Amino acid sequence: MILLRVILKLKAKASVSQKLFYQKYYSSTNGWFYKKVSSLHDKAGIKFFCFSNLIGIKEEKIELNEIYTVIFSFAEPDTAYKFVTSLGLGENIGLGEFQFELVKTKFDKLVIKENMILETPTIIVVEENIKTKEGKSKRKSINYLEEQKKYIDLLEKNILHKYNLLTSEDSSKKYVMKDREGHLFDNIEINPITYTKKVKEDKGQNKGHFAIPVLRKEGSNNFIPFYGNKLEFKIGKITEEQKIILSKVIDAGFGMYNSYGMGFIIERRGHQQK
């Protein structure tokens, strides 16, 4: 299955440090997208799109008049169409107080195949619901480095749940998870990516996570960190069923908070397995 990705080439209208920019990048891009596609409706609260980090930054600074790239991926053609038709070359794109000019739009396709390597330039966030001592419900971030099996089990359920929602109108394609639970990642080697510098490290259960601060409420300075892991997926000899499921979901993003850019997946170019 071939899925659509929209590549935006943006010219910076001011210089700014990467650190300052990324404090508001993910929440600002989320807000800008929803303003562009105001009629977007999501099934069961899940947003079937994701987007990349800003590509092309050098020496931790965004430079005036330099060209940068952001990629949006869509699991549903209707959403992609609404987004593309809302764009206009030369338009001003405001991500927070940072301004860019849209200078080019391109399209790309990601095809799941054997002997490819997929990776996450952002983080994949996996959480579980737990009960506090007071009996209240709370979400706990799972660290792949410390609880690998639980992390993969929850990630698999997340992907299969999205697949079921995306194919719910076509019962012939619906995947019954309990019949094949635990096999989605058969013959797929999963490894943590550890070469990227940690933005922040917390104590206790969050130790070892990458943290990305996200401004969750517009107009405030209340940053909430998303904790997660950067992973690579080396695709081996997988079944047609695995290809169908992964191909359907990959452009929605893996894990949670995809509409904030978490779980965005790309192919690692020039590193094909032998």
DARA-V946496 format. One record per residue. PHI is phi in radians with two decimals (* if undefined). NEAR is the number of other C-alpha atoms within 8 Angstrom. Layout:
BEGIN
phi = [PHI | PHI]
near = [NEAR | NEAR]
END
This chain:
BEGIN
phi = [* | -1.93 | -2.10 | -1.67 | -2.22 | -1.93 | -1.85 | -1.85 | -1.73 | -2.10 | -1.74 | -1.20 | -1.76 | -2.85 | -1.65 | -2.74 | -1.26 | -1.05 | -1.05 | -1.12 | -1.11 | -1.24 | -1.09 | -2.12 | -1.05 | -1.19 | -1.23 | -1.17 | -1.17 | -1.03 | -1.14 | -1.08 | -1.06 | -1.18 | -1.23 | -1.22 | -2.07 | -1.16 | -1.61 | -1.16 | -2.10 | -1.93 | -1.46 | 0.92 | 1.37 | -1.61 | -1.67 | -1.62 | -2.64 | -2.67 | -2.61 | -1.49 | -1.25 | -1.36 | -1.71 | 1.98 | -1.26 | -2.18 | 0.94 | 0.99 | -2.57 | -1.61 | -1.81 | -0.93 | 1.27 | -1.37 | -1.74 | -2.19 | -2.21 | -2.32 | -2.00 | -1.86 | -2.10 | -2.30 | -1.60 | -2.17 | -1.02 | -1.09 | -1.15 | -1.06 | -1.12 | -1.04 | -1.18 | -1.07 | -1.26 | -1.53 | -1.58 | -2.50 | -1.03 | 1.56 | -1.23 | -1.49 | -2.00 | -1.73 | -1.92 | 1.21 | -1.56 | -1.70 | -2.03 | -2.34 | -1.95 | -1.35 | -1.90 | -2.84 | -2.18 | -2.25 | -2.25 | -2.46 | -2.34 | -2.02 | -1.93 | -1.32 | -2.57 | -1.21 | 1.15 | -1.91 | -2.07 | -1.79 | -2.62 | -1.98 | -1.27 | -1.72 | -2.17 | -1.74 | -1.70 | -2.18 | -2.29 | -2.29 | -1.48 | -2.25 | -1.84 | -1.39 | -1.07 | -1.46 | 1.49 | -1.53 | -1.42 | -2.55 | -1.67 | -1.97 | -1.34 | -1.76 | -1.72 | -0.99 | -1.21 | -1.88 | -2.35 | -1.05 | -1.11 | -1.10 | -1.04 | -1.18 | -1.07 | -1.22 | -1.12 | -1.06 | -1.10 | -1.06 | -1.18 | -1.19 | -1.10 | -1.11 | -1.07 | -1.06 | -1.18 | -1.20 | -1.98 | -1.09 | -1.49 | -2.17 | -1.10 | -1.21 | -1.79 | -1.18 | -1.68 | -1.59 | -1.07 | -1.14 | -1.31 | -2.36 | -1.03 | 1.62 | -2.12 | -1.09 | -1.81 | -1.02 | 1.05 | -2.15 | -1.49 | -1.95 | -2.33 | -1.29 | -1.68 | -2.06 | -1.40 | -1.46 | -1.13 | -1.27 | -1.33 | -2.78 | -2.22 | -1.71 | -1.63 | 1.18 | -1.13 | -1.59 | -1.03 | 1.65 | -1.42 | -1.44 | -2.14 | -2.08 | -1.31 | -2.26 | -1.42 | -1.46 | -2.19 | -1.08 | 1.58 | -1.93 | -2.02 | -1.61 | -1.53 | -1.96 | -1.38 | -1.65 | -1.82 | -2.97 | -2.13 | -1.67 | -2.26 | -2.04 | -2.15 | -1.63 | -1.43 | -1.70 | -1.44 | -1.87 | -1.39 | -1.10 | -1.07 | -1.06 | -1.04 | -1.09 | -1.16 | -1.13 | -1.12 | -1.25 | -1.75 | -1.01 | -1.46 | -1.45 | 1.70 | -1.66 | 1.37 | -1.83 | 1.05 | -1.13 | -1.25 | -1.81 | 1.57 | -1.33 | 1.41 | -1.21 | -2.04 | -2.29 | -1.55 | -1.35 | -1.33 | 1.30 | -2.27 | -1.18 | -1.25 | -1.87]
near = [7 | 7 | 12 | 14 | 13 | 13 | 12 | 12 | 12 | 13 | 13 | 15 | 10 | 10 | 9 | 9 | 9 | 10 | 7 | 8 | 10 | 8 | 10 | 12 | 11 | 13 | 11 | 10 | 10 | 11 | 8 | 11 | 9 | 9 | 7 | 8 | 11 | 6 | 4 | 7 | 4 | 8 | 7 | 4 | 5 | 7 | 9 | 13 | 14 | 17 | 14 | 12 | 10 | 8 | 8 | 7 | 10 | 6 | 4 | 8 | 10 | 13 | 9 | 9 | 8 | 8 | 9 | 12 | 11 | 13 | 11 | 11 | 13 | 15 | 13 | 9 | 8 | 6 | 10 | 12 | 8 | 9 | 11 | 8 | 7 | 8 | 7 | 7 | 8 | 7 | 8 | 8 | 9 | 9 | 12 | 8 | 5 | 9 | 12 | 12 | 12 | 15 | 10 | 8 | 10 | 7 | 8 | 8 | 8 | 9 | 8 | 9 | 7 | 8 | 11 | 14 | 13 | 12 | 12 | 13 | 10 | 11 | 14 | 15 | 15 | 13 | 10 | 9 | 8 | 8 | 9 | 8 | 5 | 5 | 6 | 7 | 8 | 8 | 8 | 8 | 12 | 14 | 16 | 12 | 7 | 6 | 9 | 9 | 7 | 8 | 12 | 9 | 9 | 11 | 11 | 11 | 9 | 11 | 12 | 11 | 8 | 10 | 13 | 10 | 8 | 9 | 10 | 8 | 5 | 7 | 7 | 4 | 6 | 10 | 7 | 6 | 8 | 5 | 5 | 8 | 7 | 7 | 6 | 8 | 9 | 6 | 8 | 10 | 10 | 8 | 7 | 10 | 9 | 6 | 4 | 5 | 5 | 8 | 7 | 7 | 11 | 7 | 6 | 5 | 6 | 12 | 9 | 7 | 12 | 13 | 12 | 9 | 9 | 13 | 14 | 8 | 6 | 5 | 4 | 6 | 5 | 7 | 8 | 8 | 8 | 9 | 12 | 15 | 13 | 14 | 12 | 13 | 11 | 12 | 14 | 10 | 7 | 11 | 6 | 6 | 6 | 10 | 11 | 9 | 10 | 10 | 13 | 12 | 13 | 10 | 17 | 14 | 14 | 15 | 13 | 11 | 9 | 17 | 11 | 11 | 14 | 17 | 16 | 18 | 12 | 8 | 9 | 10 | 5 | 4 | 7 | 9 | 7 | 3]
END
